[in-house]
Amino acid sequence: MEPAALSSKTDSPPSLQQTIGGWQVMFYGLGSMLGAGIYALIGRAADSLGNAVWLAFLTAMIAAMLTGLSYACVGSRYARAGGAAYVTQHGLHKPLLSYVVGIAVMMSGLTSMATGSQAIAEQLEKAFGFALDIKLVAIGIVFLVGCVIYRGLRESMWLNVLCTVVEASGLLFIIAVGARYWGGVNYLETAKDTVAGGAGSGITLALVMQGAVLTFFSFIGFEDILNVSEEVKNPRKNVPFGLIGAMILATLIYMAVAITAVSVVPWRELAASKTPLMDVAHRAAPWLGGIDKLYLGITIFAIGNTALLNYIMGSRLLYGMSRQGLLPAVLGRVHPKRHTPHVAVFVLFGIVSVLILSGGVKQMAESTVLLLLAVFTVVNIALVVLKRRPGEPQGGFEPPMFVPVLGALTCASLIYTRIHSAVTSPDASMQIAPLIAGGIIVISVVLYAVLKPKNPVVQEN
């Protein structure tokens, strides 16, 4: 009896292991959100809202938190790799929709990796002071990141913690050296105040929402937590703790950085600057030499962390979709010693390398933001269905029904706003992102028809 049981246990295929805790989940989410984009985003947001830029981050956090709470619920209920595709299939039973959702999430990660790795190569070229083959160096960077992820999730998470601490330290330094400037300006002043006739009287709901649409994208990244939830210890508790904690920390940092930036440098100068936060650092800490090189290094860590986390997300997504029968079974194989989806890791390396060599990835990366908003809408709807379904098990975190409902409406309205701007804008380049997003959806449908996944299942074990 015992030898048979032992043989059965030995013969069972290797699987992912629960190796990460709540604090690592929080650093994972925080690292996903605190990308290098915030360094340029402050200037663009100041152009819209002036000194009231902090209001845009606060409003965007409220909008993003609705979906974040839904994702925390989903992660505590269904700790599965490929989380968005999983919950879509489990809730709506639409294999084609589940497949499109999975591909959309994957494309967001792949294009981010391709653009990020090339950005790192460009930063290294500046640091070394001589010409590099950007595409070849970018592929080398993706390979090195892939090796870390192949090695194991624990090692990947510790690297993420290091990168997150470095990139957060750059923002915390801005806050520290600029805090003495706080209170020196009117934090409700906008560009419209000169017309409206008083400081703060130019603020309107429409203006704040316009800024929130822009800053909303600085919170994208929390959704990646869902794809590693299968490897989280006690996911009922740690997924909500890590996800919600990461969003709160990111909000506090963003708002403090925004207040500091407009306190140190007039918002009109920030709006016109190509490197707004570096200008803040120069003015607030003129005694510190080598700020440019310091922030060059921080930028490399920030972009590298984004590439790392997107690679982890992509490999787990391919694994999860394979386990559901939406992708070939070979992608669901797990290394017997490393307990990592090694086949998915290698396949992603090949796909990202092709994207890097093909060029034109930056425009595709912009379009995937729209795809993510569509995914958020679908996941919120699926959660509404699951919360209403009799007998469905409860998670460790259960927000009220209005949260996923408002989350779906918010994300759908952001999609409408972006598409409406593209249609009505005289700038033809505004139409590129929606067109590429639509193209990716069409390609996903074609791939589904070609691969013909049969009997997609919701794995319960």
C-alpha positions as CSV (number, residue, x, y, z in Angstrom):
1,M,0.0,0.0,0.0
2,E,2.8,2.4,1.0
3,P,5.0,1.8,-2.1
4,A,2.0,2.3,-4.4
5,A,1.1,5.6,-2.7
6,L,4.8,6.7,-2.9
7,S,5.0,5.8,-6.6
8,S,1.8,7.7,-7.3
9,K,3.2,10.7,-5.5
10,T,6.5,10.5,-7.3
11,D,4.9,10.0,-10.7
12,S,2.7,13.1,-10.4
13,P,3.9,16.0,-12.6
14,P,5.8,18.8,-11.0
15,S,3.7,21.9,-10.2
16,L,4.2,25.5,-9.1
17,Q,5.0,26.0,-5.4
18,Q,3.7,28.5,-2.9
19,T,6.9,30.3,-2.0
20,I,6.1,34.1,-1.6
21,G,4.5,35.9,1.3
22,G,2.4,39.0,1.7
23,W,5.2,41.5,1.9
24,Q,6.8,40.1,-1.3
25,V,3.4,40.4,-3.0
26,M,3.3,44.0,-1.9
27,F,6.7,44.7,-3.4
28,Y,5.7,42.9,-6.6
29,G,2.7,45.2,-7.0
30,L,4.5,48.3,-6.0
31,G,7.4,47.5,-8.4
32,S,4.9,47.0,-11.2
33,M,3.3,50.4,-10.6
34,L,6.4,52.5,-9.8
35,G,7.9,52.4,-13.3
36,A,10.1,55.0,-14.9
37,G,7.0,56.6,-16.5
38,I,6.3,58.7,-13.4
39,Y,9.4,60.7,-14.0
40,A,7.9,62.1,-17.2
41,L,4.2,61.8,-16.3
42,I,4.4,64.6,-13.7
43,G,5.1,67.1,-16.4
44,R,2.3,66.0,-18.6
45,A,-0.2,66.0,-15.7
46,A,1.0,69.5,-14.6
47,D,0.2,70.7,-18.1
48,S,-3.4,69.7,-17.5
49,L,-4.0,70.6,-13.9
50,G,-1.2,72.9,-12.8
51,N,-0.5,72.9,-9.1
52,A,-3.6,70.7,-8.6
53,V,-1.9,67.7,-10.2
54,W,-2.1,65.9,-6.8
55,L,-5.9,65.8,-7.3
56,A,-5.5,63.9,-10.5
57,F,-3.5,61.1,-8.7
58,L,-6.0,61.0,-5.9
59,T,-9.0,60.7,-8.3
60,A,-7.1,58.1,-10.5
61,M,-6.4,56.0,-7.4
62,I,-10.1,56.0,-6.4
63,A,-10.9,54.8,-10.0
64,A,-8.1,52.3,-10.1
65,M,-8.9,51.0,-6.5
66,L,-12.4,49.9,-7.6
67,T,-10.8,47.4,-10.0
68,G,-8.0,46.8,-7.6
69,L,-10.5,45.6,-4.9
70,S,-12.1,43.3,-7.5
71,Y,-8.7,41.8,-8.3
72,A,-8.0,41.4,-4.6
73,C,-11.2,39.5,-4.3
74,V,-10.5,37.3,-7.3
75,G,-7.0,36.5,-6.1
76,S,-8.3,35.5,-2.7
77,R,-11.0,33.4,-4.2
78,Y,-9.2,31.8,-7.1
79,A,-5.4,31.6,-6.7
80,R,-4.6,30.5,-10.2
81,A,-1.9,31.5,-12.7
82,G,-3.5,33.2,-15.7
83,G,-5.9,34.8,-13.3
84,A,-7.8,37.1,-15.7
85,A,-8.4,34.3,-18.3
86,Y,-9.3,31.9,-15.5
87,V,-11.9,34.0,-13.8
88,T,-13.4,35.0,-17.2
89,Q,-13.8,31.4,-18.2
90,H,-15.1,30.4,-14.7
91,G,-17.6,33.2,-14.5
92,L,-18.8,33.7,-18.1
93,H,-18.0,30.3,-19.7
94,K,-17.0,32.0,-23.0
95,P,-13.8,30.3,-24.2
96,L,-13.2,32.8,-27.0
97,L,-13.6,35.7,-24.7
98,S,-11.3,34.0,-22.1
99,Y,-8.7,33.5,-24.9
100,V,-8.8,37.1,-26.0
101,V,-8.5,38.3,-22.4
102,G,-5.4,36.1,-21.9
103,I,-3.8,37.3,-25.2
104,A,-4.5,40.9,-24.4
105,V,-2.9,40.7,-20.9
106,M,0.1,38.8,-22.4
107,M,0.6,41.4,-25.2
108,S,0.6,44.2,-22.6
109,G,3.5,42.4,-20.9
110,L,5.4,41.4,-24.0
111,T,5.3,44.9,-25.6
112,S,6.3,46.4,-22.2
113,M,9.3,44.1,-22.0
114,A,10.3,44.8,-25.6
115,T,10.2,48.6,-25.2
116,G,11.7,48.4,-21.7
117,S,14.7,46.3,-22.7
118,Q,15.5,48.7,-25.5
119,A,15.1,51.6,-23.2
120,I,17.7,50.0,-20.8
121,A,20.0,49.5,-23.7
122,E,19.7,53.2,-24.6
123,Q,20.4,54.2,-21.0
124,L,23.5,52.0,-20.9
125,E,24.7,53.6,-24.1
126,K,24.4,57.0,-22.4
127,A,26.2,55.7,-19.3
128,F,29.1,54.1,-21.2
129,G,29.4,56.9,-23.7
130,F,29.9,54.8,-26.8
131,A,27.5,53.3,-29.4
132,L,25.9,50.0,-28.8
133,D,23.8,47.7,-30.9
134,I,20.6,48.6,-29.1
135,K,18.5,45.6,-30.3
136,L,21.2,43.1,-29.6
137,V,21.8,44.4,-26.1
138,A,18.1,44.5,-25.5
139,I,17.8,40.8,-26.5
140,G,20.7,40.1,-24.1
141,I,18.9,41.8,-21.3
142,V,15.7,39.8,-21.9
143,F,17.9,36.6,-21.9
144,L,19.5,37.5,-18.5
145,V,16.1,38.3,-17.0
146,G,14.7,35.0,-18.4
147,C,17.6,33.2,-16.7
148,V,16.6,34.6,-13.3
149,I,13.0,33.7,-13.8
150,Y,14.0,30.2,-14.9
151,R,16.1,29.9,-11.7
152,G,13.0,30.4,-9.5
153,L,10.3,32.7,-8.3
154,R,12.0,33.2,-4.9
155,E,15.1,34.6,-6.6
156,S,13.0,36.7,-9.0
157,M,11.1,38.2,-6.0
158,W,14.3,39.1,-4.2
159,L,15.6,40.8,-7.3
160,N,12.3,42.6,-7.6
161,V,12.6,43.8,-3.9
162,L,16.1,45.2,-4.7
163,C,14.9,47.0,-7.9
164,T,11.7,48.4,-6.1
165,V,13.8,49.8,-3.2
166,V,16.1,51.5,-5.7
167,E,13.3,53.0,-7.9
168,A,11.3,54.0,-4.8
169,S,14.4,55.6,-3.2
170,G,14.6,58.0,-6.2
171,L,11.1,59.3,-5.6
172,L,11.6,59.4,-1.8
173,F,14.7,61.4,-2.3
174,I,12.7,64.0,-4.3
175,I,10.2,64.2,-1.4
176,A,12.9,64.4,1.2
177,V,14.9,67.3,-0.4
178,G,11.8,69.1,-1.5
179,A,9.6,68.8,1.6
180,R,10.9,72.2,2.9
181,Y,9.3,73.9,-0.1
182,W,5.8,72.6,0.8
183,G,3.2,75.2,1.5
184,G,4.8,77.8,-0.8
185,V,2.2,77.7,-3.6
186,N,-1.5,77.4,-4.0
187,Y,-2.2,73.7,-4.6
188,L,-5.5,74.5,-6.3
189,E,-4.1,76.8,-9.0
190,T,-4.6,75.6,-12.6
191,A,-4.0,77.1,-16.0
192,K,-7.7,78.1,-16.2
193,D,-7.5,80.3,-13.1
194,T,-6.2,83.4,-15.1
195,V,-9.4,83.1,-17.1
196,A,-11.8,82.1,-14.3
197,G,-10.7,85.0,-12.2
198,G,-9.3,83.5,-9.0
199,A,-6.9,80.9,-7.6
200,G,-8.7,77.6,-7.6
201,S,-11.8,78.8,-9.3
202,G,-10.6,77.1,-12.6
203,I,-10.9,73.6,-11.1
204,T,-13.8,71.7,-12.6
205,L,-14.9,68.0,-12.4
206,A,-14.1,67.7,-16.2
207,L,-10.6,69.1,-15.7
208,V,-9.9,66.7,-12.8
209,M,-11.2,63.7,-14.7
210,Q,-9.1,64.7,-17.7
211,G,-6.0,64.6,-15.5
212,A,-7.2,61.4,-13.8
213,V,-7.5,59.6,-17.2
214,L,-3.8,60.4,-17.8
215,T,-2.6,59.5,-14.3
216,F,-4.8,56.4,-14.1
217,F,-2.2,54.6,-16.2
218,S,0.5,55.1,-13.5
219,F,-1.5,52.6,-11.4
220,I,-1.6,49.9,-14.0
221,G,0.5,47.0,-12.8
222,F,-1.5,45.8,-9.8
223,E,-3.2,43.3,-12.1
224,D,0.0,41.3,-12.5
225,I,-0.4,40.0,-8.9
226,L,-3.3,37.8,-10.1
227,N,-0.9,35.8,-12.3
228,V,1.4,34.8,-9.4
229,S,-1.4,34.2,-6.9
230,E,-1.0,30.4,-7.4
231,E,2.5,30.7,-5.9
232,V,1.5,32.9,-2.9
233,K,1.4,31.4,0.6
234,N,-2.1,31.8,2.1
235,P,-3.5,33.7,-0.9
236,R,-6.8,34.4,0.8
237,K,-5.0,36.7,3.1
238,N,-1.8,37.7,1.4
239,V,-3.1,38.6,-2.1
240,P,-5.5,41.3,-0.8
241,F,-2.9,42.5,1.7
242,G,-0.2,42.9,-0.9
243,L,-2.4,44.3,-3.7
244,I,-4.3,46.9,-1.6
245,G,-1.1,47.8,0.3
246,A,0.8,48.3,-2.9
247,M,-1.9,50.6,-4.3
248,I,-2.1,52.7,-1.1
249,L,1.7,53.1,-1.0
250,A,1.9,54.0,-4.6
251,T,-0.8,56.7,-4.1
252,L,1.0,58.2,-1.1
253,I,4.3,58.4,-3.0
254,Y,2.7,59.8,-6.2
255,M,0.8,62.5,-4.3
256,A,3.8,63.5,-2.2
257,V,6.0,63.6,-5.4
258,A,3.4,65.7,-7.2
259,I,3.1,68.2,-4.3
260,T,6.9,68.4,-4.0
261,A,7.4,68.9,-7.7
262,V,5.0,71.9,-8.0
263,S,6.3,73.4,-4.8
264,V,9.9,73.4,-6.0
265,V,9.5,74.2,-9.7
266,P,6.6,76.3,-11.1
267,W,4.1,74.0,-12.8
268,R,4.5,75.8,-16.2
269,E,8.2,74.9,-16.2
270,L,7.4,71.3,-15.2
271,A,5.0,71.1,-18.1
272,A,7.6,72.3,-20.6
273,S,10.5,70.1,-19.2
274,K,11.6,66.8,-20.7
275,T,13.0,65.7,-17.4
276,P,10.7,67.3,-14.8
277,L,11.7,65.4,-11.7
278,M,15.4,65.8,-12.5
279,D,14.8,69.5,-12.7
280,V,13.2,69.3,-9.2
281,A,16.2,67.4,-7.9
282,H,18.7,70.0,-9.3
283,R,16.8,72.9,-7.8
284,A,16.0,71.3,-4.4
285,A,19.5,69.7,-3.9
286,P,22.1,71.9,-5.8
287,W,24.7,70.6,-3.4
288,L,24.5,67.1,-4.7
289,G,26.8,66.4,-7.6
290,G,26.1,63.8,-10.3
291,I,22.3,63.8,-10.0
292,D,22.0,63.1,-13.7
293,K,24.1,59.9,-13.4
294,L,22.3,58.9,-10.2
295,Y,18.9,59.1,-11.9
296,L,20.3,57.4,-14.9
297,G,21.1,54.4,-12.7
298,I,17.7,54.6,-11.0
299,T,15.9,54.6,-14.4
300,I,17.8,51.5,-15.4
301,F,16.7,49.7,-12.3
302,A,13.1,50.9,-12.7
303,I,12.8,49.8,-16.3
304,G,14.6,46.6,-15.5
305,N,12.1,45.8,-12.8
306,T,9.2,46.4,-15.1
307,A,10.7,43.9,-17.6
308,L,11.3,41.4,-14.8
309,L,7.7,41.5,-13.5
310,N,6.2,41.4,-16.9
311,Y,8.3,38.4,-17.8
312,I,7.1,36.7,-14.6
313,M,3.5,37.6,-15.4
314,G,3.7,36.4,-19.1
315,S,5.2,33.1,-18.2
316,R,2.6,32.4,-15.6
317,L,-0.2,33.5,-17.9
318,L,0.9,31.1,-20.7
319,Y,1.2,28.3,-18.0
320,G,-2.3,29.1,-16.7
321,M,-3.9,29.3,-20.1
322,S,-2.3,26.0,-21.1
323,R,-3.7,24.4,-17.9
324,Q,-7.1,25.6,-18.9
325,G,-6.8,24.1,-22.4
326,L,-6.7,27.5,-24.1
327,L,-3.1,27.0,-25.3
328,P,-0.9,24.0,-26.2
329,A,-0.3,21.6,-23.2
330,V,3.5,21.9,-23.6
331,L,3.4,25.5,-22.2
332,G,2.0,24.1,-19.0
333,R,5.1,22.0,-18.2
334,V,6.9,22.8,-15.0
335,H,10.6,22.1,-14.3
336,P,11.0,19.2,-11.9
337,K,13.7,20.9,-9.8
338,R,13.1,24.7,-10.3
339,H,9.3,24.4,-10.2
340,T,9.1,27.2,-12.9
341,P,7.2,27.0,-16.2
342,H,10.4,26.7,-18.1
343,V,8.9,26.1,-21.5
344,A,6.8,29.2,-21.2
345,V,9.9,31.2,-20.2
346,F,11.8,30.0,-23.3
347,V,8.9,30.7,-25.6
348,L,8.4,34.2,-24.3
349,F,12.1,34.9,-24.9
350,G,11.6,34.0,-28.5
351,I,8.5,36.1,-28.9
352,V,10.0,39.2,-27.2
353,S,13.2,38.9,-29.3
354,V,11.1,38.9,-32.5
355,L,9.2,42.0,-31.2
356,I,12.5,43.8,-30.5
357,L,13.9,43.0,-34.0
358,S,10.6,44.0,-35.7
359,G,10.7,47.6,-34.3
360,G,7.6,49.9,-33.9
361,V,6.9,48.3,-30.5
362,K,6.3,51.6,-28.7
363,Q,3.0,52.4,-30.5
364,M,1.9,48.8,-29.8
365,A,2.7,49.3,-26.1
366,E,0.4,52.3,-25.9
367,S,-2.4,50.4,-27.5
368,T,-2.2,47.6,-24.9
369,V,-3.3,50.1,-22.2
370,L,-6.7,50.1,-23.9
371,L,-6.7,46.3,-24.0
372,L,-6.0,46.2,-20.2
373,L,-8.9,48.5,-19.6
374,A,-11.1,46.1,-21.6
375,V,-9.7,43.2,-19.5
376,F,-10.5,45.1,-16.3
377,T,-14.1,45.6,-17.5
378,V,-14.5,41.9,-18.3
379,V,-13.0,40.7,-15.0
380,N,-15.3,43.1,-13.0
381,I,-18.3,41.7,-14.9
382,A,-17.2,38.1,-14.3
383,L,-16.9,38.9,-10.6
384,V,-20.4,40.3,-10.5
385,V,-21.7,37.0,-12.0
386,L,-19.7,34.9,-9.6
387,K,-20.8,36.9,-6.6
388,R,-24.4,36.3,-7.6
389,R,-23.9,32.6,-8.4
390,P,-25.3,30.3,-5.7
391,G,-22.8,28.0,-4.0
392,E,-19.8,29.9,-5.2
393,P,-17.1,29.8,-2.4
394,Q,-16.3,33.1,-0.7
395,G,-12.8,34.5,-0.7
396,G,-10.7,35.9,2.1
397,F,-11.7,39.4,0.9
398,E,-15.2,40.2,-0.3
399,P,-16.0,43.8,-1.4
400,P,-19.7,44.7,-1.7
401,M,-21.4,44.2,-5.1
402,F,-21.2,47.9,-6.1
403,V,-17.4,47.7,-6.3
404,P,-17.1,45.5,-9.4
405,V,-20.1,47.2,-10.9
406,L,-18.5,50.7,-10.6
407,G,-15.2,49.2,-11.6
408,A,-16.6,47.9,-14.8
409,L,-18.4,51.2,-15.5
410,T,-15.2,53.2,-14.8
411,C,-13.0,51.2,-17.0
412,A,-15.6,51.2,-19.8
413,S,-15.9,55.0,-19.6
414,L,-12.1,55.4,-19.8
415,I,-12.1,53.3,-23.0
416,Y,-14.9,55.5,-24.4
417,T,-13.0,58.6,-23.5
418,R,-9.9,57.4,-25.2
419,I,-11.6,56.3,-28.4
420,H,-13.8,59.4,-28.5
421,S,-10.6,61.5,-28.3
422,A,-9.1,59.5,-31.1
423,V,-12.2,60.0,-33.3
424,T,-12.6,63.7,-32.7
425,S,-9.0,64.8,-32.5
426,P,-7.4,66.3,-35.7
427,D,-4.2,64.6,-34.8
428,A,-4.2,61.4,-36.8
429,S,-1.6,59.8,-34.5
430,M,-4.3,59.6,-31.8
431,Q,-6.0,56.9,-33.8
432,I,-3.1,54.5,-34.0
433,A,-3.4,53.0,-30.5
434,P,-7.2,52.1,-30.8
435,L,-6.5,50.7,-34.3
436,I,-3.6,48.5,-33.0
437,A,-5.8,47.4,-30.0
438,G,-8.5,46.4,-32.4
439,G,-6.0,44.6,-34.6
440,I,-4.7,42.6,-31.6
441,I,-8.2,41.5,-30.8
442,V,-8.8,40.4,-34.4
443,I,-5.5,38.5,-34.4
444,S,-6.5,36.8,-31.1
445,V,-9.8,35.6,-32.7
446,V,-7.9,34.3,-35.7
447,L,-5.4,32.4,-33.5
448,Y,-8.3,30.9,-31.5
449,A,-9.9,29.7,-34.8
450,V,-6.6,28.2,-35.9
451,L,-5.6,26.5,-32.7
452,K,-9.1,25.4,-32.0
453,P,-8.7,24.7,-28.2
454,K,-11.2,22.0,-27.3
455,N,-13.1,21.8,-24.0
456,P,-11.5,24.6,-22.1
457,V,-11.6,23.7,-18.4
458,V,-11.4,25.5,-15.1
459,Q,-8.8,23.6,-13.1
460,E,-9.8,23.1,-9.5
461,N,-6.6,21.4,-8.4
